[in-house]
Structure formats: C-alpha cells, structure tokens
C-alpha cells in the first residue's frame, strides 16, 4: 500500500519511549502556529513510498523498541498506517501515534476512513494540537502542556481518554 511521507528517522529517541523508527506523514489540516514540522502541511508535498519498503527498513534495525507515526497528520492516512501498524505489531514492536485531533473526536468518528483501525494498533496516542502559548520543554514527547500521552488500548476500552506517563 502507498503512503505519502515527508521522511523518516531511523533511530529517534525523542518521538516516544526507547529507540524508534519515526515516519513523518505528509499533509496536515491543523497547521498549528509554531509547528515543529511545517514542511509536512502540504498534502501534495513529500514523496510516495510503499509501506512494504518502510517495513523492510524497520525489520533491518534490531535495536528498535517501536515505531512512531508523526506528521503531518497520521489520521489523514489512517488506513495505510493501520495496515502497516498491524505488521509492526507482528514484529513485537509498539506503536506511538501523534495527532492534532483529540481522542474524543477520533473516538466519536472512529468509523471514518480507518480511524478505528489505526487507534487499535496504536499503543500510545499523543493527542491535541500544538499550542505555542503552552509550549513546555519539560514534558516528555509532547510539545505543549495541553497535549496528552494516552494509553490507547485503555482509552478505547473505556471510551474516554486514559492518560499515562511515558516509561
């Protein structure tokens, strides 16, 4: 399956717990002021890659703890990422997904374009738009204090956001 991406990071330590392969999706409707990745906003930018190609790169790194879907906005390409996430889970790796949407919005609209499937393969969800006025360098894996680090499985099970602390 094809995915439009802005790029990847092979061994990130800032995009979730442990050593991570990070996929920066291309295209974002949120366009948050002060965004760390403004080059990912254009839905026509970046490059198109095959998810099998990404999976091959992930498999080639035995040091990985997990894979992070960042952006852009991953939920704009939820179906492809959900399929890729399923394959990643088979490798025994965890999945972190960043989103400008809040969990409540994703949950209410989970039948939309693979959103539920992407939530189901996500272990940890970092939700909420980046807010420059709430920027905080002290919180792990988030850019602003309004963003939450959620246990996605527990959140799906209860139907409301369940916050946890990164390990």
BAFI-3210 file (N, C-alpha, C; in Angstrom, 3 decimals, decimal comma, padded with zeros to 6 digits):
// residues 167
n [1|2|3|4|5|6|7|8|9|10|11|12|13|14|15|16|17|18|19|20|21|22|23|24|25|26|27|28|29|30|31|32|33|34|35|36|37|38|39|40|41|42|43|44|45|46|47|48|49|50|51|52|53|54|55|56|57|58|59|60|61|62|63|64|65|66|67|68|69|70|71|72|73|74|75|76|77|78|79|80|81|82|83|84|85|86|87|88|89|90|91|92|93|94|95|96|97|98|99|100|101|102|103|104|105|106|107|108|109|110|111|112|113|114|115|116|117|118|119|120|121|122|123|124|125|126|127|128|129|130|131|132|133|134|135|136|137|138|139|140|141|142|143|144|145|146|147|148|149|150|151|152|153|154|155|156|157|158|159|160|161|162|163|164|165|166|167]
n.u [000,847|000,412|001,914|002,025|004,760|006,823|009,294|011,653|012,944|015,569|016,446|015,249|015,113|013,409|010,761|008,995|008,961|012,103|014,195|013,331|011,777|010,766|008,051|007,271|004,398|002,919|001,038|-001,338|-004,178|-004,339|-002,349|-000,867|000,175|003,575|004,377|006,454|007,099|006,498|006,853|005,494|002,832|001,611|-000,480|000,243|002,946|006,153|006,944|005,886|005,747|006,091|004,468|005,566|008,237|008,941|008,471|010,446|012,753|012,297|012,374|015,064|016,460|017,587|017,615|015,396|012,707|010,203|007,798|007,019|004,326|004,146|003,796|003,069|-000,353|-001,175|-003,736|-004,928|-004,107|-004,971|-005,828|-003,732|-001,658|-002,717|-002,696|000,073|000,834|-000,284|001,416|003,794|003,247|003,237|005,925|006,604|006,934|006,158|003,645|003,478|001,379|001,124|-001,164|-003,097|-005,710|-008,124|-008,543|-011,260|-012,626|-011,601|-012,539|-015,350|-015,719|-014,778|-015,446|-014,653|-012,788|-010,698|-009,917|-010,580|-009,216|-006,559|-006,366|-006,661|-004,254|-002,459|-000,402|000,311|-001,047|-000,491|-002,185|-003,928|-003,725|-000,714|000,065|001,429|001,566|001,482|003,765|006,142|009,101|009,713|008,032|007,774|007,998|006,002|004,927|003,485|001,683|-001,031|-001,301|-001,836|-000,590|-001,587|-002,819|-003,681|-005,100|-006,444|-007,940|-009,600|-011,007|-012,449|-013,762|-013,128|-010,480|-007,481|-004,991|-001,439|001,924|004,924|007,252]
n.v [-001,175|002,314|005,281|008,678|010,470|012,701|012,085|009,992|008,871|006,981|006,130|007,391|009,078|010,814|010,709|009,127|006,338|004,691|003,416|004,445|004,019|006,528|007,731|010,359|011,612|013,077|015,985|017,931|019,098|020,804|022,784|024,101|026,973|027,683|025,104|022,214|020,807|022,230|021,842|019,594|020,140|020,562|018,774|017,787|017,593|016,106|012,596|009,637|006,464|002,895|000,878|-001,579|-001,200|000,558|-001,138|-003,040|-001,513|-001,053|-003,656|-004,153|-003,001|-004,073|-002,918|-001,456|-000,291|000,446|001,969|005,159|007,099|010,120|013,567|016,087|014,857|011,864|010,596|011,351|009,552|007,113|004,433|003,161|003,408|001,942|-000,661|-000,986|-000,639|-002,949|-004,923|-004,106|-004,577|-007,360|-007,819|-007,464|-004,925|-001,701|000,851|004,298|007,032|010,276|012,995|015,785|015,863|015,447|012,734|012,259|013,259|011,612|009,150|009,475|009,647|007,280|005,413|006,441|006,387|004,442|005,200|003,917|001,483|002,367|003,476|001,098|-000,305|001,314|001,867|003,958|007,150|010,411|013,186|016,122|019,507|021,333|023,981|027,006|028,909|027,320|025,884|023,584|022,505|020,629|018,424|015,065|013,901|015,524|018,645|020,804|021,783|021,145|018,853|015,328|012,236|009,225|006,021|004,019|001,598|001,234|003,577|003,195|000,978|002,038|004,160|006,763|009,229|007,895|008,835|008,363|007,940|008,401|005,734]
n.w [000,000|-000,601|000,782|001,621|002,523|004,501|005,318|007,152|010,328|011,431|013,958|016,337|019,502|020,618|019,928|021,327|023,669|024,189|021,504|018,317|015,128|013,107|011,273|009,282|008,301|005,370|004,907|006,504|008,177|010,337|010,812|012,910|014,688|014,986|014,581|014,698|012,425|009,854|007,126|006,516|006,099|003,538|001,459|-000,988|-001,012|-000,155|-000,573|-002,277|-000,910|-000,693|001,673|002,261|001,739|003,794|005,961|005,545|006,100|008,808|009,844|009,456|011,509|014,422|016,919|017,568|019,609|018,992|016,698|015,448|014,381|012,974|012,044|009,793|009,687|010,896|010,903|008,564|006,758|007,624|007,009|005,515|007,380|009,495|008,465|008,088|010,754|011,892|010,852|012,011|014,693|014,673|014,624|017,186|018,124|019,586|018,956|018,529|018,088|016,898|016,961|015,876|016,434|019,086|021,384|021,980|019,731|017,722|018,651|018,604|015,859|014,865|012,904|010,547|007,637|008,386|010,930|013,381|013,101|013,019|015,588|017,026|016,562|017,760|020,505|022,251|022,295|021,370|021,789|020,541|019,429|018,764|020,874|020,858|022,926|025,110|025,140|026,347|027,494|029,346|029,508|028,560|025,242|024,192|022,837|023,845|026,815|026,769|025,321|025,425|026,754|025,985|027,000|024,610|024,223|026,702|026,654|024,413|025,370|027,525|026,410|026,862|027,281|028,627|030,512|030,764|031,957|030,137|029,796]
ca.u [000,000|001,204|001,812|002,740|005,532|007,804|010,584|011,734|014,120|015,847|016,733|014,875|014,887|012,559|009,409|008,356|009,896|013,099|014,712|012,160|011,746|009,684|007,543|006,631|003,426|002,796|-000,321|-001,926|-005,194|-004,339|-001,464|-000,672|001,176|004,780|004,555|007,831|007,269|005,592|007,043|004,598|001,440|001,120|-000,917|000,860|004,400|006,761|007,123|005,051|006,528|005,328|004,584|006,473|009,581|009,132|008,533|011,773|013,691|012,018|012,888|016,524|017,069|017,267|017,657|014,167|011,672|008,904|007,660|006,177|003,666|004,085|003,265|001,742|-001,427|-001,314|-005,110|-005,297|-003,720|-005,175|-005,934|-002,401|-000,897|-003,283|-002,158|001,490|000,883|-000,542|002,651|004,766|002,880|003,677|007,366|006,783|007,247|004,999|003,316|003,063|000,817|000,871|-002,284|-003,625|-007,071|-008,226|-009,062|-012,724|-013,044|-011,272|-013,420|-016,699|-015,709|-013,869|-015,826|-014,218|-011,523|-009,651|-009,517|-010,656|-008,144|-005,303|-006,406|-006,499|-002,849|-001,672|-000,235|000,280|-001,530|-000,227|-003,252|-004,114|-002,949|000,370|-000,286|002,691|001,498|001,592|004,993|006,774|010,236|009,911|007,183|008,357|007,364|004,935|005,433|002,754|001,085|-002,393|-001,253|-001,904|000,056|-002,683|-002,813|-004,730|-005,943|-007,316|-008,855|-010,616|-011,820|-013,333|-014,476|-012,667|-009,021|-006,805|-003,619|-000,396|003,226|005,894|008,250]
ca.v [000,000|003,534|006,257|009,915|010,842|013,783|011,469|009,052|008,911|005,558|005,777|008,542|008,880|011,918|010,531|008,056|005,615|003,801|003,734|004,366|004,381|007,506|008,041|011,664|011,630|014,346|016,511|018,213|020,144|021,616|023,929|024,765|028,035|027,234|023,663|021,736|020,231|022,917|021,330|018,439|020,588|020,462|017,414|017,388|017,566|014,839|011,546|008,454|005,247|001,678|000,509|-002,733|-000,623|001,045|-002,307|-003,623|-000,688|-001,294|-005,002|-004,192|-002,406|-004,930|-002,157|-000,689|-000,613|000,721|002,833|006,322|007,770|011,536|014,260|015,900|014,264|010,441|010,143|011,639|008,360|006,107|003,057|002,638|003,299|000,845|-001,912|-001,017|-000,852|-004,363|-005,653|-003,694|-005,284|-008,753|-007,837|-007,286|-003,525|-000,885|001,939|005,590|007,889|011,679|013,547|017,078|015,646|014,946|011,370|012,272|013,460|010,382|008,077|009,742|009,475|006,152|004,657|007,262|006,197|003,672|005,775|002,908|000,518|002,979|003,521|-000,258|-000,749|002,303|001,618|005,247|008,226|011,760|013,898|017,554|020,440|022,062|025,362|027,687|029,596|026,299|025,121|023,176|021,632|019,670|017,238|014,128|013,509|016,445|019,991|021,789|021,153|020,674|017,546|014,230|010,969|008,325|004,580|003,940|000,413|001,552|004,635|002,561|000,102|002,806|005,160|008,115|009,245|007,408|009,341|007,586|008,604|007,650|004,938]
ca.w [000,000|-000,683|001,851|001,302|003,704|004,413|005,592|008,266|011,205|011,669|015,356|017,152|020,936|021,061|019,396|022,087|024,536|023,596|020,172|017,459|013,714|013,015|009,940|009,243|007,219|004,655|004,840|007,816|008,133|011,556|010,581|014,199|014,725|015,665|014,327|014,573|011,090|008,921|005,768|006,330|005,975|002,160|001,120|-002,255|-000,850|000,240|-001,574|-002,090|-000,687|-000,448|003,082|002,357|001,761|005,165|006,840|005,336|006,860|010,228|010,143|009,372|012,695|015,574|018,165|017,750|020,596|018,401|015,533|015,699|013,258|013,299|010,894|009,226|010,480|010,555|010,683|007,184|006,001|008,663|006,508|005,192|008,622|010,284|007,898|008,438|012,197|012,157|010,545|013,030|015,928|014,492|014,891|018,626|018,404|019,940|018,027|019,066|017,042|017,212|016,222|016,284|016,917|020,454|021,418|021,952|018,346|016,998|019,130|018,085|014,404|014,627|011,709|009,406|006,907|009,049|012,219|014,441|012,877|013,444|017,049|017,557|016,513|018,492|021,942|022,932|021,446|021,844|021,101|020,724|018,613|019,414|021,195|021,128|024,222|026,155|024,889|027,602|027,185|030,441|029,390|027,596|023,986|023,820|022,642|024,652|028,003|026,502|024,671|026,391|026,433|026,331|026,798|023,599|024,469|027,842|026,216|023,568|026,220|028,406|025,640|027,192|027,345|029,828|030,479|031,404|031,852|029,322|030,528]
c.u [000,894|000,885|002,591|003,431|006,446|009,204|010,490|012,961|014,359|016,042|016,495|014,736|013,981|011,094|008,645|009,409|010,848|013,605|013,606|012,494|010,550|009,350|006,797|005,695|003,348|001,327|-000,907|-002,949|-005,105|-003,511|-001,255|000,428|002,375|005,064|006,033|008,123|006,378|005,723|006,129|003,151|000,846|000,781|-000,312|002,380|004,906|006,937|006,196|005,962|005,572|005,536|005,484|007,927|009,904|009,285|009,891|012,839|013,532|012,597|014,411|017,218|016,687|017,224|016,352|013,284|010,287|008,992|006,697|005,628|003,482|003,628|003,958|000,731|-001,627|-002,748|-005,653|-004,918|-003,882|-005,199|-004,574|-001,574|-001,420|-002,759|-000,683|001,651|000,625|000,688|003,737|004,508|003,320|005,171|007,662|007,146|005,986|004,841|002,854|002,537|000,580|-000,312|-002,664|-005,066|-007,024|-008,875|-010,581|-013,256|-012,766|-012,239|-014,844|-016,802|-014,880|-014,230|-015,376|-012,853|-010,405|-009,212|-009,537|-009,516|-006,796|-005,264|-006,137|-005,063|-001,919|-001,609|-000,363|-000,090|-001,185|-001,187|-003,249|-003,192|-001,812|-000,100|000,974|002,695|001,635|002,822|005,673|007,856|010,408|009,067|007,707|007,422|006,187|005,518|004,758|001,936|-000,354|-002,415|-001,177|-001,175|-000,917|-002,349|-003,979|-005,657|-006,930|-008,343|-009,962|-011,559|-012,822|-014,167|-014,136|-011,152|-008,472|-005,345|-002,676|000,894|004,164|006,907|009,641]
c.v [001,239|004,494|007,493|010,381|012,032|013,228|010,502|009,379|007,468|005,181|006,969|008,152|009,985|011,771|009,404|007,290|004,691|004,313|003,453|004,665|005,315|007,776|009,372|011,702|013,027|014,736|016,699|019,339|021,129|022,892|024,761|025,820|027,536|025,756|023,325|021,238|020,920|022,433|020,137|018,850|020,341|019,005|016,909|017,304|016,173|013,879|010,381|007,244|004,077|001,272|-000,715|-002,279|-000,115|-000,122|-003,000|-002,847|-000,927|-002,641|-005,037|-003,611|-003,206|-004,182|-001,425|-001,227|-000,416|001,650|003,961|006,852|009,225|012,280|015,542|015,347|012,814|009,997|010,543|010,484|007,120|004,676|002,442|002,450|002,174|-000,500|-002,060|-001,288|-002,294|-005,220|-005,338|-004,440|-006,751|-008,903|-007,672|-005,868|-002,768|000,260|003,151|006,401|009,287|012,157|014,921|016,987|015,245|013,573|011,352|012,414|012,209|009,258|008,248|009,454|008,263|005,303|005,341|006,816|005,494|004,214|004,724|001,900|001,087|003,102|002,142|-000,760|000,205|001,938|002,908|006,317|009,549|012,651|015,389|018,390|021,034|023,492|026,073|028,371|028,620|025,411|024,824|022,147|020,530|018,405|016,338|013,860|014,381|017,837|021,040|021,066|020,698|019,281|016,447|012,998|009,893|006,861|004,306|002,741|000,688|002,611|004,059|001,699|000,853|003,836|006,589|008,069|008,777|007,824|008,408|008,387|007,761|006,931|005,212]
c.w [000,000|000,444|001,412|002,581|003,415|004,633|006,756|009,120|011,635|013,123|016,277|018,622|021,492|020,639|020,081|022,851|023,774|022,258|019,166|016,000|013,581|011,560|010,032|008,041|006,615|004,576|006,220|007,707|009,296|011,421|011,844|014,098|015,538|015,492|014,115|013,155|010,052|007,475|005,492|006,093|004,592|001,811|-000,184|-002,174|-000,549|-000,902|-001,258|-001,966|-000,476|001,003|003,264|002,432|003,178|006,134|006,732|006,128|008,359|010,652|010,213|010,597|013,938|016,909|018,483|018,868|019,999|017,217|015,903|014,390|013,676|012,056|010,575|010,247|010,060|010,255|009,322|006,253|006,894|008,133|006,232|006,458|009,511|009,777|008,242|009,931|012,588|011,909|011,573|014,333|015,852|014,755|016,379|019,028|018,792|018,946|018,823|017,892|017,598|016,381|016,761|016,736|018,383|020,408|021,286|020,533|017,513|017,364|018,579|016,589|013,984|013,410|010,420|008,877|007,657|010,391|013,324|014,318|013,308|014,968|017,647|017,521|017,264|019,965|022,733|021,927|022,104|021,072|021,406|019,853|019,433|019,639|021,674|022,496|025,391|025,959|026,216|027,277|028,224|030,322|028,274|026,419|023,560|023,696|023,488|025,722|027,813|025,869|025,727|025,847|026,923|026,103|025,853|023,838|025,599|027,445|025,336|024,398|027,068|027,644|025,990|027,382|028,693|029,723|031,229|031,273|031,004|030,196|030,020]
res [x|x|x|x|x|x|x|x|x|x|x|x|x|x|x|x|x|x|x|x|x|x|x|x|x|x|x|x|x|x|x|x|x|x|x|x|x|x|x|x|x|x|x|x|x|x|x|x|x|x|x|x|x|x|x|x|x|x|x|x|x|x|x|x|x|x|x|x|x|x|x|x|x|x|x|x|x|x|x|x|x|x|x|x|x|x|x|x|x|x|x|x|x|x|x|x|x|x|x|x|x|x|x|x|x|x|x|x|x|x|x|x|x|x|x|x|x|x|x|x|x|x|x|x|x|x|x|x|x|x|x|x|x|x|x|x|x|x|x|x|x|x|x|x|x|x|x|x|x|x|x|x|x|x|x|x|x|x|x|x|x|x|x|x|x|x|x]
***
